[in-house]
């Protein structure tokens, strides 16, 4: 079965790639989860839109990754979350919350899939979050969680 990837799938490719997979894997796993669409001539036209969106978020190389790392490590990221007595959060901080907080702090747009938390953040205070910008470049960002 020929499919067009809409998300990065480890072992297959990146968004916009046309790949050949087993019928069951494509029909029962990739397509229902939104990771791929069935290939057709019309769908192939969507590849240009997918690649254009990917290029706008993409880090263009090692030098660009190092520039973004310097920007990220110079930020003071503060995240507000609902907290109870003793600084315990109602719920936890997610990767998407951190990505939005980085953007709100004046940093570059970061894909939430590149953010790695040190376990579940369920308390207020200072936490260290890593952001994988490139296979060779990882930024460490201090995130301060405050109760609201």
FIKOLZA-1660 file (N, C-alpha, C; in steps of 0.1 Angstrom, whole numbers, plus 5000, padded with zeros to 4 digits):
% residues 148
   i   px   py   pz ch aa at
   1 5008 4988 5000  A  X  N
   1 5000 5000 5000  A  X CA
   1 5009 5012 5000  A  X  C
   2 5006 5022 4991  A  X  N
   2 5013 5034 4991  A  X CA
   2 5006 5045 4999  A  X  C
   3 5014 5051 5008  A  X  N
   3 5008 5062 5016  A  X CA
   3 5017 5074 5016  A  X  C
   4 5011 5085 5020  A  X  N
   4 5019 5098 5022  A  X CA
   4 5019 5101 5037  A  X  C
   5 5031 5102 5042  A  X  N
   5 5032 5105 5057  A  X CA
   5 5028 5120 5060  A  X  C
   6 5020 5122 5070  A  X  N
   6 5017 5135 5075  A  X CA
   6 5024 5139 5087  A  X  C
   7 5031 5129 5094  A  X  N
   7 5039 5132 5106  A  X CA
   7 5051 5123 5105  A  X  C
   8 5061 5127 5113  A  X  N
   8 5073 5119 5113  A  X CA
   8 5070 5105 5120  A  X  C
   9 5074 5095 5113  A  X  N
   9 5072 5081 5118  A  X CA
   9 5086 5075 5118  A  X  C
  10 5090 5071 5130  A  X  N
  10 5104 5065 5131  A  X CA
  10 5104 5052 5123  A  X  C
  11 5115 5051 5115  A  X  N
  11 5117 5039 5107  A  X CA
  11 5111 5040 5093  A  X  C
  12 5102 5050 5091  A  X  N
  12 5096 5052 5078  A  X CA
  12 5100 5065 5071  A  X  C
  13 5099 5076 5078  A  X  N
  13 5103 5089 5071  A  X CA
  13 5097 5101 5078  A  X  C
  14 5097 5112 5071  A  X  N
  14 5093 5125 5076  A  X CA
  14 5080 5129 5068  A  X  C
  15 5073 5139 5073  A  X  N
  15 5061 5143 5066  A  X CA
  15 5064 5147 5052  A  X  C
  16 5055 5142 5043  A  X  N
  16 5056 5145 5029  A  X CA
  16 5062 5133 5021  A  X  C
  17 5068 5123 5028  A  X  N
  17 5074 5112 5021  A  X CA
  17 5063 5102 5016  A  X  C
  18 5065 5097 5004  A  X  N
  18 5057 5087 4999  A  X CA
  18 5064 5073 5001  A  X  C
  19 5057 5065 5009  A  X  N
  19 5064 5052 5013  A  X CA
  19 5054 5040 5010  A  X  C
  20 5060 5029 5008  A  X  N
  20 5052 5016 5006  A  X CA
  20 5053 5008 5019  A  X  C
  21 5041 5005 5024  A  X  N
  21 5040 4998 5037  A  X CA
  21 5030 4986 5035  A  X  C
  22 5030 4977 5044  A  X  N
  22 5021 4966 5044  A  X CA
  22 5006 4971 5045  A  X  C
  23 4997 4965 5038  A  X  N
  23 4983 4970 5038  A  X CA
  23 4977 4971 5052  A  X  C
  24 4979 4962 5061  A  X  N
  24 4973 4962 5074  A  X CA
  24 4979 4973 5082  A  X  C
  25 4992 4975 5081  A  X  N
  25 4999 4986 5089  A  X CA
  25 4994 5000 5085  A  X  C
  26 4993 5001 5072  A  X  N
  26 4988 5014 5067  A  X CA
  26 4973 5017 5070  A  X  C
  27 4965 5007 5067  A  X  N
  27 4950 5008 5069  A  X CA
  27 4946 5008 5084  A  X  C
  28 4952 5000 5092  A  X  N
  28 4948 4998 5106  A  X CA
  28 4955 5007 5116  A  X  C
  29 4967 5012 5113  A  X  N
  29 4975 5019 5123  A  X CA
  29 4978 5033 5118  A  X  C
  30 4985 5035 5107  A  X  N
  30 4989 5048 5103  A  X CA
  30 4978 5058 5099  A  X  C
  31 4969 5053 5091  A  X  N
  31 4958 5062 5086  A  X CA
  31 4948 5066 5097  A  X  C
  32 4943 5057 5105  A  X  N
  32 4934 5061 5116  A  X CA
  32 4940 5070 5126  A  X  C
  33 4953 5069 5129  A  X  N
  33 4960 5078 5138  A  X CA
  33 4964 5092 5132  A  X  C
  34 4961 5093 5120  A  X  N
  34 4965 5106 5113  A  X CA
  34 4979 5108 5110  A  X  C
  35 4987 5097 5110  A  X  N
  35 5001 5098 5107  A  X CA
  35 5003 5097 5092  A  X  C
  36 4993 5093 5084  A  X  N
  36 4994 5091 5070  A  X CA
  36 4981 5093 5063  A  X  C
  37 4981 5095 5050  A  X  N
  37 4969 5095 5042  A  X CA
  37 4972 5086 5030  A  X  C
  38 4961 5080 5025  A  X  N
  38 4963 5071 5013  A  X CA
  38 4968 5079 5001  A  X  C
  39 4977 5072 4993  A  X  N
  39 4983 5079 4982  A  X CA
  39 4973 5080 4970  A  X  C
  40 4972 5091 4964  A  X  N
  40 4965 5093 4951  A  X CA
  40 4971 5105 4944  A  X  C
  41 4968 5107 4932  A  X  N
  41 4974 5118 4925  A  X CA
  41 4970 5132 4931  A  X  C
  42 4958 5133 4936  A  X  N
  42 4953 5145 4942  A  X CA
  42 4960 5147 4956  A  X  C
  43 4962 5136 4963  A  X  N
  43 4968 5137 4976  A  X CA
  43 4983 5141 4974  A  X  C
  44 4989 5137 4963  A  X  N
  44 5003 5140 4961  A  X CA
  44 5005 5155 4960  A  X  C
  45 4995 5162 4955  A  X  N
  45 4996 5177 4955  A  X CA
  45 4997 5183 4969  A  X  C
  46 4992 5176 4979  A  X  N
  46 4993 5181 4992  A  X CA
  46 5007 5180 4998  A  X  C
  47 5015 5172 4992  A  X  N
  47 5029 5171 4997  A  X CA
  47 5036 5184 4997  A  X  C
  48 5034 5192 4987  A  X  N
  48 5041 5205 4987  A  X CA
  48 5036 5214 4998  A  X  C
  49 5024 5213 5002  A  X  N
  49 5019 5221 5014  A  X CA
  49 5025 5215 5027  A  X  C
  50 5026 5202 5028  A  X  N
  50 5031 5196 5040  A  X CA
  50 5046 5200 5041  A  X  C
  51 5054 5199 5030  A  X  N
  51 5068 5202 5030  A  X CA
  51 5070 5217 5033  A  X  C
  52 5062 5226 5028  A  X  N
  52 5063 5240 5030  A  X CA
  52 5061 5243 5045  A  X  C
  53 5051 5237 5051  A  X  N
  53 5049 5238 5066  A  X CA
  53 5061 5233 5074  A  X  C
  54 5066 5222 5069  A  X  N
  54 5077 5215 5076  A  X CA
  54 5090 5224 5075  A  X  C
  55 5092 5230 5064  A  X  N
  55 5104 5238 5062  A  X CA
  55 5103 5251 5071  A  X  C
  56 5091 5256 5073  A  X  N
  56 5090 5268 5082  A  X CA
  56 5094 5265 5096  A  X  C
  57 5092 5252 5101  A  X  N
  57 5095 5249 5115  A  X CA
  57 5109 5242 5116  A  X  C
  58 5115 5239 5105  A  X  N
  58 5127 5231 5104  A  X CA
  58 5139 5239 5108  A  X  C
  59 5148 5232 5115  A  X  N
  59 5161 5238 5118  A  X CA
  59 5170 5234 5107  A  X  C
  60 5176 5245 5101  A  X  N
  60 5183 5243 5088  A  X CA
  60 5197 5237 5089  A  X  C
  61 5202 5235 5100  A  X  N
  61 5215 5229 5101  A  X CA
  61 5221 5230 5115  A  X  C
  62 5234 5226 5116  A  X  N
  62 5240 5226 5129  A  X CA
  62 5242 5241 5134  A  X  C
  63 5246 5250 5125  A  X  N
  63 5249 5264 5129  A  X CA
  63 5235 5270 5133  A  X  C
  64 5225 5268 5126  A  X  N
  64 5212 5273 5129  A  X CA
  64 5207 5267 5143  A  X  C
  65 5210 5255 5145  A  X  N
  65 5206 5248 5158  A  X CA
  65 5214 5254 5169  A  X  C
  66 5226 5257 5167  A  X  N
  66 5234 5264 5178  A  X CA
  66 5229 5278 5181  A  X  C
  67 5225 5285 5171  A  X  N
  67 5219 5299 5173  A  X CA
  67 5207 5298 5181  A  X  C
  68 5198 5288 5178  A  X  N
  68 5185 5287 5185  A  X CA
  68 5188 5282 5200  A  X  C
  69 5198 5274 5201  A  X  N
  69 5202 5269 5215  A  X CA
  69 5206 5281 5223  A  X  C
  70 5214 5290 5218  A  X  N
  70 5219 5302 5225  A  X CA
  70 5207 5311 5229  A  X  C
  71 5197 5312 5220  A  X  N
  71 5185 5320 5223  A  X CA
  71 5177 5313 5234  A  X  C
  72 5175 5300 5234  A  X  N
  72 5167 5293 5243  A  X CA
  72 5174 5293 5257  A  X  C
  73 5187 5291 5258  A  X  N
  73 5193 5291 5271  A  X CA
  73 5194 5304 5277  A  X  C
  74 5192 5315 5270  A  X  N
  74 5192 5328 5275  A  X CA
  74 5178 5333 5280  A  X  C
  75 5168 5325 5278  A  X  N
  75 5155 5329 5282  A  X CA
  75 5152 5326 5297  A  X  C
  76 5143 5334 5302  A  X  N
  76 5137 5331 5315  A  X CA
  76 5123 5327 5313  A  X  C
  77 5120 5314 5313  A  X  N
  77 5107 5309 5310  A  X CA
  77 5099 5307 5323  A  X  C
  78 5088 5313 5323  A  X  N
  78 5079 5312 5335  A  X CA
  78 5065 5306 5330  A  X  C
  79 5060 5296 5337  A  X  N
  79 5048 5290 5333  A  X CA
  79 5038 5290 5345  A  X  C
  80 5026 5295 5343  A  X  N
  80 5016 5296 5354  A  X CA
  80 5007 5284 5353  A  X  C
  81 5005 5277 5364  A  X  N
  81 4996 5266 5364  A  X CA
  81 4988 5266 5377  A  X  C
  82 4976 5260 5377  A  X  N
  82 4968 5260 5389  A  X CA
  82 4975 5251 5400  A  X  C
  83 4976 5256 5412  A  X  N
  83 4983 5248 5422  A  X CA
  83 4975 5249 5435  A  X  C
  84 4976 5239 5443  A  X  N
  84 4970 5239 5456  A  X CA
  84 4979 5242 5467  A  X  C
  85 4976 5240 5479  A  X  N
  85 4984 5242 5491  A  X CA
  85 4997 5234 5490  A  X  C
  86 5008 5240 5493  A  X  N
  86 5021 5232 5493  A  X CA
  86 5027 5232 5479  A  X  C
  87 5022 5239 5470  A  X  N
  87 5028 5240 5457  A  X CA
  87 5025 5228 5448  A  X  C
  88 5016 5219 5451  A  X  N
  88 5013 5208 5443  A  X CA
  88 5003 5212 5432  A  X  C
  89 5006 5209 5419  A  X  N
  89 4997 5213 5408  A  X CA
  89 4985 5204 5406  A  X  C
  90 4974 5210 5401  A  X  N
  90 4963 5202 5397  A  X CA
  90 4966 5197 5383  A  X  C
  91 4970 5185 5382  A  X  N
  91 4974 5180 5369  A  X CA
  91 4989 5180 5368  A  X  C
  92 4994 5182 5356  A  X  N
  92 5009 5183 5354  A  X CA
  92 5012 5192 5342  A  X  C
  93 5024 5196 5341  A  X  N
  93 5029 5204 5330  A  X CA
  93 5032 5195 5318  A  X  C
  94 5027 5198 5306  A  X  N
  94 5030 5190 5295  A  X CA
  94 5040 5196 5286  A  X  C
  95 5045 5189 5275  A  X  N
  95 5054 5194 5266  A  X CA
  95 5048 5206 5258  A  X  C
  96 5036 5205 5255  A  X  N
  96 5029 5216 5248  A  X CA
  96 5029 5229 5256  A  X  C
  97 5027 5227 5269  A  X  N
  97 5027 5239 5278  A  X CA
  97 5041 5245 5278  A  X  C
  98 5051 5237 5278  A  X  N
  98 5065 5243 5278  A  X CA
  98 5067 5250 5265  A  X  C
  99 5063 5244 5254  A  X  N
  99 5066 5250 5241  A  X CA
  99 5058 5263 5240  A  X  C
 100 5046 5264 5245  A  X  N
 100 5039 5277 5244  A  X CA
 100 5045 5287 5254  A  X  C
 101 5050 5283 5265  A  X  N
 101 5057 5292 5274  A  X CA
 101 5070 5298 5268  A  X  C
 102 5077 5289 5261  A  X  N
 102 5089 5294 5254  A  X CA
 102 5086 5305 5244  A  X  C
 103 5075 5302 5236  A  X  N
 103 5071 5312 5226  A  X CA
 103 5066 5325 5233  A  X  C
 104 5059 5324 5244  A  X  N
 104 5054 5336 5252  A  X CA
 104 5066 5343 5258  A  X  C
 105 5077 5337 5261  A  X  N
 105 5088 5343 5268  A  X CA
 105 5097 5351 5257  A  X  C
 106 5093 5350 5245  A  X  N
 106 5100 5357 5234  A  X CA
 106 5110 5348 5227  A  X  C
 107 5109 5335 5229  A  X  N
 107 5118 5326 5222  A  X CA
 107 5113 5321 5209  A  X  C
 108 5120 5313 5202  A  X  N
 108 5116 5308 5189  A  X CA
 108 5105 5298 5191  A  X  C
 109 5097 5295 5180  A  X  N
 109 5087 5285 5180  A  X CA
 109 5094 5271 5181  A  X  C
 110 5090 5264 5191  A  X  N
 110 5096 5250 5193  A  X CA
 110 5085 5240 5191  A  X  C
 111 5088 5229 5184  A  X  N
 111 5078 5218 5182  A  X CA
 111 5077 5211 5195  A  X  C
 112 5065 5208 5200  A  X  N
 112 5063 5201 5213  A  X CA
 112 5070 5187 5213  A  X  C
 113 5071 5181 5201  A  X  N
 113 5077 5168 5200  A  X CA
 113 5092 5168 5203  A  X  C
 114 5098 5180 5203  A  X  N
 114 5112 5181 5206  A  X CA
 114 5115 5184 5220  A  X  C
 115 5105 5187 5228  A  X  N
 115 5106 5190 5242  A  X CA
 115 5106 5177 5250  A  X  C
 116 5116 5176 5259  A  X  N
 116 5117 5164 5268  A  X CA
 116 5117 5168 5282  A  X  C
 117 5107 5164 5290  A  X  N
 117 5105 5167 5304  A  X CA
 117 5113 5157 5312  A  X  C
 118 5118 5161 5324  A  X  N
 118 5125 5152 5333  A  X CA
 118 5114 5144 5342  A  X  C
 119 5105 5137 5336  A  X  N
 119 5095 5131 5343  A  X CA
 119 5083 5140 5343  A  X  C
 120 5073 5137 5351  A  X  N
 120 5061 5146 5352  A  X CA
 120 5064 5158 5361  A  X  C
 121 5061 5170 5357  A  X  N
 121 5063 5181 5365  A  X CA
 121 5049 5184 5372  A  X  C
 122 5049 5181 5385  A  X  N
 122 5037 5182 5393  A  X CA
 122 5038 5192 5404  A  X  C
 123 5049 5199 5405  A  X  N
 123 5051 5209 5416  A  X CA
 123 5055 5222 5411  A  X  C
 124 5053 5232 5419  A  X  N
 124 5058 5245 5415  A  X CA
 124 5073 5246 5418  A  X  C
 125 5080 5255 5412  A  X  N
 125 5094 5257 5415  A  X CA
 125 5102 5257 5401  A  X  C
 126 5115 5255 5403  A  X  N
 126 5123 5255 5391  A  X CA
 126 5126 5241 5386  A  X  C
 127 5125 5239 5373  A  X  N
 127 5127 5226 5367  A  X CA
 127 5136 5228 5354  A  X  C
 128 5143 5218 5351  A  X  N
 128 5152 5219 5339  A  X CA
 128 5146 5210 5328  A  X  C
 129 5143 5216 5316  A  X  N
 129 5137 5209 5305  A  X CA
 129 5147 5209 5293  A  X  C
 130 5148 5198 5286  A  X  N
 130 5157 5197 5275  A  X CA
 130 5149 5198 5262  A  X  C
 131 5155 5204 5252  A  X  N
 131 5149 5206 5239  A  X CA
 131 5159 5201 5229  A  X  C
 132 5155 5190 5222  A  X  N
 132 5164 5184 5211  A  X CA
 132 5162 5192 5198  A  X  C
 133 5172 5200 5195  A  X  N
 133 5171 5208 5183  A  X CA
 133 5176 5201 5170  A  X  C
 134 5186 5193 5172  A  X  N
 134 5193 5186 5162  A  X CA
 134 5199 5174 5168  A  X  C
 135 5202 5163 5161  A  X  N
 135 5208 5152 5167  A  X CA
 135 5221 5155 5176  A  X  C
 136 5228 5165 5172  A  X  N
 136 5240 5168 5179  A  X CA
 136 5238 5180 5189  A  X  C
 137 5227 5187 5189  A  X  N
 137 5225 5199 5197  A  X CA
 137 5212 5197 5206  A  X  C
 138 5215 5198 5219  A  X  N
 138 5204 5197 5228  A  X CA
 138 5205 5210 5238  A  X  C
 139 5194 5217 5238  A  X  N
 139 5194 5229 5247  A  X CA
 139 5187 5226 5260  A  X  C
 140 5193 5231 5271  A  X  N
 140 5187 5229 5284  A  X CA
 140 5181 5243 5289  A  X  C
 141 5168 5242 5291  A  X  N
 141 5161 5255 5294  A  X CA
 141 5155 5254 5309  A  X  C
 142 5158 5264 5317  A  X  N
 142 5152 5264 5330  A  X CA
 142 5138 5269 5330  A  X  C
 143 5129 5262 5335  A  X  N
 143 5115 5266 5335  A  X CA
 143 5110 5267 5350  A  X  C
 144 5104 5279 5352  A  X  N
 144 5099 5281 5366  A  X CA
 144 5084 5280 5365  A  X  C
 145 5079 5271 5373  A  X  N
 145 5064 5269 5374  A  X CA
 145 5059 5276 5386  A  X  C
 146 5049 5285 5384  A  X  N
 146 5043 5293 5395  A  X CA
 146 5029 5289 5396  A  X  C
 147 5024 5290 5408  A  X  N
 147 5010 5287 5411  A  X CA
 147 5001 5299 5408  A  X  C
 148 4989 5297 5404  A  X  N
 148 4980 5308 5401  A  X CA
 148 4968 5307 5410  A  X  C
% end
